[in-house]
Amino acid sequence: CMLRRPRPAGGSRRSTCVPRSGDRVRIAVWHNLSSGGASRVLFDQASGLVRRGHHVEVWSPATADHAFLPLDASVEERVLELSGVDGRPRSLSLREIVSGRRDDIVAMDQHGRAVAEQIDQGDFDVLLANCCRFFRTTSIARQVTIPSVLIAEPLRELFDASPGYPWAAAPPGWSGLIATLREAARVRGLRIQVREEIANALAYDRLVAFSSFTREMILRSYGADSTVCYPGIDLRTFRPAGRDREPFVVSVGAVCADKNVEFVVRAVGNLPDSHRRLVWVADQVDEQVLRRARAIAAEFSVSFELEQRVDDARLVDLLNRASLMAYAPRLEPLGLAPLEAGACGLPVVAVAEAGVRETVVDGITGSLTGPTVPEFATEMRRLLADPAERAALGGRAVKHVGEQWSLELAVDRLEAVLEEAVIEGRRTENASAI
């Protein structure tokens, strides 16, 4: 089991050369990501590192989404077994009550051990681990003998009161032996998971955050510092296409509660009739949230059009034809969509909270508003009535994203973190040998 698991016997790391800037580094990557922004970042990072001459190989379980932006042919990906872990709540059983989530944790640990054995046999210089869709952090750093870097993002359901702490007391009147046992099993499992999430995060040599907001999340959740390493946008794909702007609003993100779909629909419902068309581009869809959004759209006479799992060409086309992007996710750790819009010259109206305050620059790439529908809708109406201002914002957005958020700059930042991890690992090894 990975509970308090030490590093492999002997505790020593494999001897590595100290890389200099520009030297080729052998990078082992692990992930268990679903579709979405994190997968796009991984795709761009891996491709960018390969173009720099680094050797990249990827490990993942079958539970990862391999269909969304499959990795380049130059990056080998190995899919290893991960049995019995799917992230869904378990049915009540004596075994569940006794073990909590430890069965899942043991299965994840076995997968991590198999990955670590292959990595350690491959003469790699550093491990770059991404999030796990079930646990966020895993035990691989405790098992490999090379320096390790984690792109960290705490599991919000465990560490944030959004929408509510999972171990809060049940409402009054909640009773019954079976219900009591089920609740006890669930909470005990979550407590074990929190303990392991923190222990696993602290086992990595370096933690990386994609935004300053995420860095603060990591500090609150794990009690550990991290390095902000902003991702970037592939400007060869996301760029102005010279298309005429049409009277519709676009939004990008999963159709789920966190993306605040109902809020955006209501705001668009407060626009003039000529702009009550909302095109929502999604990778994943919660059917219950979608039904509610469609009902509100009908109530407000909004034309709600869902485009699911579109390719980049279609996304870029929409970003080049829309009049505005509406973006209002709840506590979004970063938000790539506003950067993709900006690269295409599309201004963004967004709620000023969390990581969105780092990807939308008020008055430069769009507008940041307060958290209410009237505030959001008022700003959209103002910009829609002023095509010259929207064009000016779009031009400034293209310049800003090109200067601050290019993929080349992002690879520079990540490359520096990986090389520093290898250098520090070498220093630690030398100090231990003295």
Backbone torsions as a table, in degrees:
resi	resn	phi	psi	omega
1	CYS	NA	151.4	-176.7
2	MET	-84.0	1.0	-179.1
3	LEU	-62.0	118.6	179.8
4	ARG	49.8	39.0	-178.0
5	ARG	-75.0	127.1	176.9
6	PRO	-76.4	171.7	173.2
7	ARG	-67.0	165.3	-178.5
8	PRO	-54.0	158.2	-176.3
9	ALA	-50.2	137.0	-179.6
10	GLY	94.4	-31.9	174.9
11	GLY	68.4	2.0	-176.6
12	SER	-88.0	151.4	177.7
13	ARG	-95.9	154.3	176.7
14	ARG	-64.6	138.1	178.6
15	SER	-64.2	132.1	178.8
16	THR	-126.3	153.1	172.3
17	CYS	-73.4	154.5	177.2
18	VAL	-88.7	113.1	-175.8
19	PRO	-74.8	147.8	169.8
20	ARG	-105.0	158.0	-179.2
21	SER	-52.1	127.7	179.7
22	GLY	95.0	-12.6	178.3
23	ASP	-71.6	154.5	179.9
24	ARG	-77.5	129.2	179.8
25	VAL	-119.7	138.3	176.5
26	ARG	-90.7	115.7	-171.4
27	ILE	-116.0	122.5	173.2
28	ALA	-97.1	127.5	-177.9
29	VAL	-114.7	137.3	173.1
30	TRP	-125.9	142.4	173.9
31	HIS	-155.4	158.6	168.3
32	ASN	-140.6	67.4	-171.5
33	LEU	-100.3	148.4	167.5
34	SER	-88.0	179.7	177.3
35	SER	-68.3	160.6	178.6
36	GLY	129.7	-164.6	-174.2
37	GLY	-60.1	-41.5	-178.5
38	ALA	-63.7	-38.2	177.3
39	SER	-66.5	-39.2	177.5
40	ARG	-63.4	-41.4	178.5
41	VAL	-62.2	-44.1	178.8
42	LEU	-59.9	-46.0	178.7
43	PHE	-57.0	-48.0	-178.2
44	ASP	-67.3	-41.8	180.0
45	GLN	-62.9	-49.1	-178.3
46	ALA	-60.9	-45.1	179.9
47	SER	-64.0	-41.6	-179.9
48	GLY	-65.6	-40.5	178.6
49	LEU	-65.8	-38.8	178.1
50	VAL	-63.8	-41.8	178.7
51	ARG	-62.8	-27.1	177.1
52	ARG	-77.9	-5.4	179.6
53	GLY	99.2	0.8	178.1
54	HIS	-78.2	154.0	177.2
55	HIS	-96.9	123.4	-176.8
56	VAL	-124.2	127.9	170.5
57	GLU	-127.7	145.0	-172.1
58	VAL	-120.6	138.9	172.5
59	TRP	-118.9	143.8	178.0
60	SER	-160.6	158.1	171.9
61	PRO	-86.4	169.2	-179.5
62	ALA	-66.9	-17.4	-179.2
63	THR	-73.5	-13.9	175.6
64	ALA	-71.0	155.6	178.1
65	ASP	-86.8	103.3	-177.6
66	HIS	-92.5	-6.9	-179.2
67	ALA	-85.4	-26.8	-178.0
68	PHE	-81.2	116.1	-179.2
69	LEU	47.2	65.0	178.8
70	PRO	-58.2	143.9	-175.3
71	LEU	-63.2	154.0	-179.0
72	ASP	-58.8	152.0	-179.4
73	ALA	-61.0	-21.7	-179.7
74	SER	-78.1	-6.8	-179.9
75	VAL	-112.5	113.6	179.6
76	GLU	-77.5	134.6	178.5
77	GLU	-124.5	127.9	178.2
78	ARG	-106.6	129.5	179.0
79	VAL	-104.8	116.8	-178.7
80	LEU	-108.9	156.9	-176.0
81	GLU	-66.7	141.5	169.2
82	LEU	-137.7	97.8	-170.6
83	SER	-91.9	134.7	168.1
84	GLY	80.9	8.1	-179.4
85	VAL	-119.2	116.5	178.6
86	ASP	-133.9	2.4	175.8
87	GLY	80.2	-4.1	-177.9
88	ARG	-86.6	152.5	177.0
89	PRO	-60.1	144.0	-179.8
90	ARG	-88.2	155.4	173.1
91	SER	-76.2	153.4	-177.9
92	LEU	-66.8	130.6	175.2
93	SER	-155.0	161.2	177.7
94	LEU	-59.7	-39.4	179.5
95	ARG	-60.9	-40.8	179.9
96	GLU	-64.7	-43.8	-178.5
97	ILE	-62.0	-40.5	-176.8
98	VAL	-75.1	-40.7	-170.1
99	SER	-97.1	-15.3	-173.7
100	GLY	62.0	-129.6	179.8
101	ARG	-100.1	14.7	-173.7
102	ARG	-65.6	-27.6	175.3
103	ASP	-62.9	-44.4	177.1
104	ASP	-63.1	-41.3	-178.4
105	ILE	-64.4	-42.2	178.2
106	VAL	-62.9	-41.8	179.0
107	ALA	-63.0	-40.8	178.5
108	MET	-66.8	-37.2	178.5
109	ASP	-64.5	-40.6	178.8
110	GLN	-63.6	-41.7	175.9
111	HIS	-61.4	-46.4	-179.5
112	GLY	-61.9	-37.3	179.2
113	ARG	-65.1	-40.7	179.0
114	ALA	-64.9	-40.8	177.6
115	VAL	-63.6	-46.1	-177.8
116	ALA	-61.2	-38.6	179.4
117	GLU	-62.5	-42.0	179.6
118	GLN	-69.1	-39.3	179.3
119	ILE	-63.8	-45.0	-177.8
120	ASP	-66.9	-21.6	176.8
121	GLN	-85.1	-7.2	-171.8
122	GLY	-101.1	8.4	176.3
123	ASP	58.3	44.2	178.9
124	PHE	-88.1	156.3	-179.9
125	ASP	-93.8	-30.6	-174.0
126	VAL	-158.1	148.1	174.1
127	LEU	-102.0	128.9	172.5
128	LEU	-112.8	106.3	-177.5
129	ALA	-101.1	135.8	174.4
130	ASN	-99.4	-178.2	-179.2
131	CYS	-71.0	157.2	170.4
132	CYS	-103.4	134.7	-177.1
133	ARG	-66.9	-17.4	-179.8
134	PHE	-100.9	-42.4	-172.1
135	PHE	-117.5	-12.7	-172.9
136	ARG	69.5	-61.4	178.3
137	THR	-110.2	144.5	179.0
138	THR	-127.8	176.6	-170.5
139	SER	-88.2	7.8	-172.9
140	ILE	-59.6	-35.2	-179.4
141	ALA	-63.1	-26.8	178.4
142	ARG	-77.1	-12.5	-170.0
143	GLN	-112.4	-23.7	177.9
144	VAL	-84.1	161.4	-179.1
145	THR	-110.7	18.0	178.6
146	ILE	-118.5	163.6	176.2
147	PRO	-56.9	149.0	-174.4
148	SER	-133.2	140.6	178.1
149	VAL	-127.0	133.1	179.1
150	LEU	-115.6	124.9	168.0
151	ILE	-81.1	103.1	-165.6
152	ALA	-100.7	142.7	171.1
153	GLU	-155.1	104.0	-175.7
154	PRO	-56.7	148.8	178.4
155	LEU	-72.2	111.4	-171.8
156	ARG	-61.1	-33.3	-178.7
157	GLU	-63.0	-21.9	-178.5
158	LEU	-96.0	-31.6	-169.9
159	PHE	-113.9	-11.8	179.9
160	ASP	-114.1	149.4	174.0
161	ALA	-85.7	53.6	-178.0
162	SER	-141.5	111.9	-0.3
163	PRO	-79.6	-10.2	177.4
164	GLY	-178.0	150.0	179.6
165	TYR	-63.1	132.0	-174.6
166	PRO	-69.3	-17.6	-178.7
167	TRP	-105.1	15.5	173.8
168	ALA	-64.4	149.6	-178.6
169	ALA	-60.2	145.0	178.3
170	ALA	-67.2	156.0	179.4
171	PRO	-59.6	155.6	176.8
172	PRO	-57.1	145.1	-179.7
173	GLY	92.9	-10.2	178.9
174	TRP	-72.6	120.2	-174.0
175	SER	-151.9	178.7	179.7
176	GLY	107.6	135.5	-175.7
177	LEU	-62.5	-45.7	-178.0
178	ILE	-62.9	-45.2	179.6
179	ALA	-63.1	-39.2	179.6
180	THR	-64.1	-44.4	179.2
181	LEU	-65.5	-40.4	179.2
182	ARG	-61.8	-45.3	179.9
183	GLU	-64.0	-41.2	180.0
184	ALA	-62.7	-41.6	179.8
185	ALA	-64.8	-43.3	-178.8
186	ARG	-63.4	-47.6	-177.3
187	VAL	-66.8	-39.6	178.8
188	ARG	-63.2	-41.9	177.7
189	GLY	-61.7	-41.3	179.3
190	LEU	-66.5	-37.4	178.0
191	ARG	-63.2	-41.9	176.5
192	ILE	-62.8	-41.8	-179.4
193	GLN	-63.2	-42.6	178.0
194	VAL	-58.8	-45.7	179.4
195	ARG	-57.8	-43.4	-177.0
196	GLU	-74.6	-36.2	176.7
197	GLU	-56.7	-45.6	-178.0
198	ILE	-68.7	-47.3	-178.3
199	ALA	-61.4	-40.7	179.6
200	ASN	-66.2	-43.2	179.4
201	ALA	-59.8	-42.5	-177.4
202	LEU	-71.1	-14.1	179.1
203	ALA	-77.5	-17.4	-179.6
204	TYR	-78.2	147.3	179.9
205	ASP	-70.7	-33.3	178.6
206	ARG	-142.4	141.2	173.3
207	LEU	-109.7	137.9	179.9
208	VAL	-118.0	135.5	175.2
209	ALA	-115.1	144.0	179.9
210	PHE	-85.3	-5.2	178.3
211	SER	-157.5	163.3	175.2
212	SER	-65.4	-35.3	176.6
213	PHE	-61.7	-43.4	178.9
214	THR	-66.3	-36.5	176.1
215	ARG	-57.4	-41.3	178.2
216	GLU	-68.7	-37.2	174.9
217	MET	-58.9	-44.2	-179.5
218	ILE	-63.3	-41.8	180.0
219	LEU	-64.9	-42.0	178.8
220	ARG	-67.4	-39.5	-172.2
221	SER	-83.3	-44.8	-173.4
222	TYR	-105.2	-12.4	-175.7
223	GLY	68.2	28.3	-176.6
224	ALA	-131.1	149.9	177.2
225	ASP	-85.7	164.1	179.9
226	SER	-150.3	163.9	179.2
227	THR	-100.0	127.6	176.3
228	VAL	-75.2	123.5	-177.5
229	CYS	-134.1	87.0	-174.5
230	TYR	-61.9	138.0	171.7
231	PRO	-75.7	-179.1	-177.5
232	GLY	-137.7	175.9	-178.3
233	ILE	-113.7	135.8	176.9
234	ASP	-76.3	101.5	-174.5
235	LEU	-74.8	-8.9	173.2
236	ARG	-74.5	-27.5	179.5
237	THR	-94.8	-52.1	-177.0
238	PHE	-92.9	104.9	-176.4
239	ARG	-158.7	160.7	178.4
240	PRO	-63.7	143.2	-179.2
241	ALA	-118.9	4.7	177.5
242	GLY	71.3	22.4	-179.2
243	ARG	-82.6	153.2	173.6
244	ASP	-73.0	138.4	177.9
245	ARG	-76.8	137.0	-177.1
246	GLU	-113.2	159.0	-174.2
247	PRO	-79.2	67.3	171.3
248	PHE	-145.2	159.0	179.5
249	VAL	-107.8	140.9	178.7
250	VAL	-118.4	148.1	171.3
251	SER	-139.5	150.8	-175.3
252	VAL	-130.1	131.4	177.3
253	GLY	151.6	163.5	178.0
254	ALA	-59.2	146.2	173.1
255	VAL	-83.2	91.5	-178.6
256	CYS	-152.2	170.3	-175.2
257	ALA	-60.4	-39.1	-176.5
258	ASP	-62.6	-26.4	-177.2
259	LYS	-86.6	-2.0	170.5
260	ASN	60.9	45.8	-175.4
261	VAL	-62.0	-43.8	-178.4
262	GLU	-60.0	-39.8	178.6
263	PHE	-57.6	-48.0	-178.2
264	VAL	-65.4	-41.7	179.4
265	VAL	-60.9	-44.3	179.1
266	ARG	-62.7	-40.5	179.7
267	ALA	-63.9	-44.9	177.9
268	VAL	-63.1	-31.5	177.1
269	GLY	-66.5	-13.6	177.0
270	ASN	-96.7	6.2	178.7
271	LEU	-88.5	166.1	173.6
272	PRO	-57.9	153.9	-176.8
273	ASP	-53.2	-34.4	-175.5
274	SER	-67.7	-17.3	-177.9
275	HIS	-119.1	19.8	-179.9
276	ARG	-88.5	47.4	174.5
277	ARG	-120.6	121.2	-178.8
278	LEU	-119.7	120.4	174.9
279	VAL	-102.9	116.9	-178.1
280	TRP	-107.4	120.2	179.4
281	VAL	-100.0	120.2	-173.0
282	ALA	-132.7	149.8	170.2
283	ASP	-95.7	-40.8	-179.1
284	GLN	-123.9	150.8	-175.7
285	VAL	-134.4	123.6	168.8
286	ASP	-88.6	113.1	-172.5
287	GLU	-61.5	-34.7	179.2
288	GLN	-66.1	-43.8	177.5
289	VAL	-63.9	-39.6	179.9
290	LEU	-63.6	-44.1	179.1
291	ARG	-60.1	-42.1	179.3
292	ARG	-65.3	-41.2	179.3
293	ALA	-63.8	-41.4	179.3
294	ARG	-65.5	-37.5	179.3
295	ALA	-64.8	-42.3	178.8
296	ILE	-68.0	-38.2	177.7
297	ALA	-60.3	-42.3	178.4
298	ALA	-64.3	-39.5	179.6
299	GLU	-62.3	-37.3	-176.5
300	PHE	-100.9	10.7	179.4
301	SER	57.2	43.1	177.6
302	VAL	-100.7	132.6	172.7
303	SER	-82.2	103.7	-176.4
304	PHE	-100.3	114.2	-177.5
305	GLU	-116.3	119.3	179.3
306	LEU	-97.4	126.9	173.0
307	GLU	-119.0	115.6	-171.5
308	GLN	-110.7	135.7	175.9
309	ARG	52.9	48.5	179.0
310	VAL	-78.7	157.9	176.5
311	ASP	-82.5	172.5	-176.2
312	ASP	-62.3	-36.1	-178.9
313	ALA	-61.2	-42.8	179.4
314	ARG	-68.1	-41.9	179.0
315	LEU	-61.2	-46.7	179.7
316	VAL	-62.8	-38.2	177.6
317	ASP	-61.0	-45.3	179.2
318	LEU	-64.3	-41.3	-179.9
319	LEU	-67.2	-23.7	178.3
320	ASN	-88.9	-11.6	-179.0
321	ARG	-109.8	-22.8	-178.0
322	ALA	-68.3	159.0	176.5
323	SER	-86.8	-34.1	-179.2
324	LEU	-150.8	155.5	163.9
325	MET	-104.1	133.1	173.2
326	ALA	-104.5	126.0	-172.5
327	TYR	-139.8	114.2	-175.4
328	ALA	-142.0	40.6	179.7
329	PRO	-65.8	157.7	-179.2
330	ARG	-89.6	119.7	176.8
331	LEU	49.9	46.6	179.0
332	GLU	-64.3	126.5	-178.3
333	PRO	-59.2	-36.4	176.3
334	LEU	-144.1	-74.6	-178.1
335	GLY	100.9	94.9	176.7
336	LEU	-78.1	-28.8	-173.5
337	ALA	-55.8	-43.9	177.9
338	PRO	-62.5	-30.5	177.9
339	LEU	-72.3	-40.5	176.7
340	GLU	-63.3	-40.1	177.1
341	ALA	-63.5	-46.5	180.0
342	GLY	-59.7	-39.1	179.0
343	ALA	-64.0	-24.4	178.3
344	CYS	-95.3	6.2	178.5
345	GLY	78.9	20.0	-178.8
346	LEU	-102.1	117.9	177.7
347	PRO	-70.2	153.2	-174.5
348	VAL	-120.2	135.4	167.5
349	VAL	-106.5	122.4	-172.7
350	ALA	-139.7	153.8	173.7
351	VAL	-76.1	133.1	-174.9
352	ALA	-80.4	82.3	175.5
353	GLU	-152.5	156.8	173.7
354	ALA	53.2	-144.4	-174.4
355	GLY	-68.8	-16.8	179.4
356	VAL	-62.3	-27.2	177.5
357	ARG	-66.9	-13.6	177.9
358	GLU	-98.1	-20.7	-178.0
359	THR	-103.8	-15.4	174.2
360	VAL	-117.2	120.1	-180.0
361	VAL	-101.2	114.7	-175.2
362	ASP	-59.1	125.4	179.5
363	GLY	82.7	-5.2	179.4
364	ILE	-113.2	-55.7	-179.5
365	THR	-108.1	-3.7	-178.4
366	GLY	163.5	-148.6	-177.7
367	SER	-133.1	137.7	172.5
368	LEU	-103.6	133.7	-175.1
369	THR	-123.0	174.6	171.6
370	GLY	-71.3	177.9	-170.4
371	PRO	-89.6	11.4	-178.0
372	THR	-105.3	153.7	178.7
373	VAL	-58.9	-44.6	179.4
374	PRO	-59.6	-41.6	178.7
375	GLU	-62.9	-45.0	-178.6
376	PHE	-64.1	-47.1	-178.4
377	ALA	-66.5	-37.5	178.7
378	THR	-60.6	-42.5	-180.0
379	GLU	-69.2	-37.9	176.0
380	MET	-62.6	-43.6	179.3
381	ARG	-61.3	-40.7	-179.4
382	ARG	-61.4	-46.6	-177.9
383	LEU	-71.8	-37.4	179.3
384	LEU	-64.5	-26.6	178.7
385	ALA	-83.6	-2.8	-175.2
386	ASP	-131.8	80.8	-179.0
387	PRO	-58.4	-34.2	-179.5
388	ALA	-64.8	-41.8	178.4
389	GLU	-66.0	-39.9	177.9
390	ARG	-64.0	-40.5	178.7
391	ALA	-64.4	-39.6	179.3
392	ALA	-66.1	-42.8	177.0
393	LEU	-61.8	-41.9	179.6
394	GLY	-61.7	-41.7	178.3
395	GLY	-64.9	-42.3	178.5
396	ARG	-67.1	-34.1	179.4
397	ALA	-65.2	-43.5	178.0
398	VAL	-58.2	-45.0	-179.5
399	LYS	-65.1	-44.9	-177.7
400	HIS	-63.6	-48.3	-179.5
401	VAL	-63.7	-40.0	178.9
402	GLY	-63.3	-35.8	-177.1
403	GLU	-85.2	-30.2	-172.2
404	GLN	-114.0	-20.7	-169.7
405	TRP	-129.3	26.0	179.5
406	SER	-70.4	156.1	178.2
407	LEU	-64.3	-34.1	179.1
408	GLU	-61.9	-43.7	177.5
409	LEU	-64.7	-38.2	179.7
410	ALA	-63.9	-42.4	178.5
411	VAL	-67.3	-36.2	174.0
412	ASP	-55.2	-48.2	-177.0
413	ARG	-64.5	-46.2	-179.1
414	LEU	-67.4	-41.4	179.6
415	GLU	-57.8	-42.0	179.8
416	ALA	-63.8	-41.8	179.6
417	VAL	-63.8	-44.1	-179.1
418	LEU	-64.8	-43.6	179.9
419	GLU	-65.8	-38.9	176.9
420	GLU	-63.5	-37.3	178.6
421	ALA	-63.8	-40.7	179.1
422	VAL	-66.3	-43.9	179.8
423	ILE	-61.9	-45.2	179.8
424	GLU	-65.1	-36.5	176.4
425	GLY	-61.6	-39.8	177.9
426	ARG	-64.9	-41.9	178.6
427	ARG	-63.3	-40.8	179.5
428	THR	-63.9	-41.4	179.8
429	GLU	-63.3	-43.9	179.9
430	ASN	-64.7	-39.2	179.9
431	ALA	-66.0	-36.6	179.8
432	SER	-69.1	-27.5	-177.1
433	ALA	-80.0	-18.5	-177.8
434	ILE	-76.0	NA	NA
